[in-house]
Amino acid sequence: MKNSSRFFANRECEYYPCHKGIEEMNCLFCFCPFYLREKCPGKPQYFEKNGKKIKDCTACTFPHRPESYDVIIEWLRKQNQK
C-alpha cells in the first residue's frame, strides 16, 4: 500500500513491525487513541498487578490495519463534538 494521508508504513522504525501477522502495517496510529479508554474496538487483554487492572494491547492489531482508519477517524470526530 502506498503512503498517504490514510496510511503510513514507517519501515525505518526500529520497532517495525511492532505486531506480527499484518501484511500492511499502518503506523499512522502508532499510539492507539483507544489505549486510555476502557472500551475499544480492538481486542486487548487485561491482567491485574499489585491490585491494578492493566490493559495489554500487544496482541491487538486494530489501529494498524488499514481498514480501521475510518472507524478511528469517526470515533475521534465524535470525541471532539462533546
VMD Tcl script that draws the C-alpha trace (Angstrom):
set ca {
  {0.00 0.00 0.00}
  {1.28 3.48 -0.85}
  {1.89 6.05 1.92}
  {-0.87 8.67 2.02}
  {-2.98 10.70 4.44}
  {-4.80 7.45 5.36}
  {-1.83 5.10 5.54}
  {1.80 5.34 6.56}
  {4.25 2.45 6.93}
  {7.32 3.59 8.85}
  {9.66 0.83 7.74}
  {12.62 2.79 9.13}
  {11.30 2.50 12.70}
  {13.41 0.26 14.93}
  {10.21 -1.47 16.14}
  {8.71 -2.09 12.69}
  {6.78 -4.30 12.52}
  {5.55 -3.91 16.08}
  {2.86 -6.59 15.62}
  {3.15 -9.85 13.76}
  {0.57 -11.17 11.32}
  {-0.28 -7.93 9.49}
  {0.68 -7.75 5.85}
  {0.11 -3.98 5.52}
  {1.15 -2.33 8.80}
  {-0.37 1.15 9.18}
  {1.80 3.23 11.52}
  {-0.44 6.30 11.33}
  {-1.91 5.48 14.76}
  {1.31 4.19 16.30}
  {-0.02 5.21 19.70}
  {-3.56 3.89 19.73}
  {-6.16 6.58 20.51}
  {-8.20 3.91 22.34}
  {-5.42 2.93 24.76}
  {-6.67 5.06 27.64}
  {-10.31 4.05 27.06}
  {-11.98 1.23 28.97}
  {-13.92 0.17 25.89}
  {-12.32 -0.04 22.47}
  {-12.98 -1.84 19.19}
  {-9.74 -3.84 19.49}
  {-9.18 -6.98 21.48}
  {-6.91 -6.04 24.38}
  {-6.09 -8.40 27.20}
  {-6.34 -7.34 30.83}
  {-4.32 -8.53 33.78}
  {-4.00 -7.49 37.35}
  {-0.79 -6.47 39.05}
  {-0.48 -5.11 42.57}
  {-4.25 -4.70 42.69}
  {-4.38 -2.62 39.50}
  {-6.07 -3.59 36.24}
  {-3.63 -3.20 33.34}
  {-4.57 -3.10 29.66}
  {-2.22 -5.09 27.44}
  {-2.56 -4.30 23.73}
  {0.47 -6.22 22.48}
  {-1.71 -8.73 20.63}
  {-4.15 -6.11 19.29}
  {-3.74 -5.07 15.66}
  {-6.87 -2.93 15.25}
  {-5.23 0.54 14.87}
  {-2.60 -0.86 12.49}
  {-4.99 -2.40 9.96}
  {-5.62 -0.04 7.01}
  {-9.37 -0.79 7.06}
  {-9.62 0.58 10.65}
  {-8.83 4.15 9.57}
  {-12.48 5.22 9.06}
  {-13.59 3.77 12.41}
  {-10.83 5.61 14.27}
  {-11.45 8.93 12.49}
  {-15.19 8.72 13.17}
  {-14.55 8.00 16.85}
  {-12.14 10.96 17.11}
  {-14.68 13.19 15.37}
  {-17.37 12.23 17.89}
  {-15.00 12.86 20.82}
  {-14.35 16.39 19.59}
  {-18.09 17.13 19.39}
  {-18.64 16.53 23.12}
}
mol new
graphics top color blue
foreach p $ca { graphics top sphere $p radius 0.5 }
foreach p [lrange $ca 0 end-1] q [lrange $ca 1 end] { graphics top cylinder $p $q radius 0.2 }
display resetview
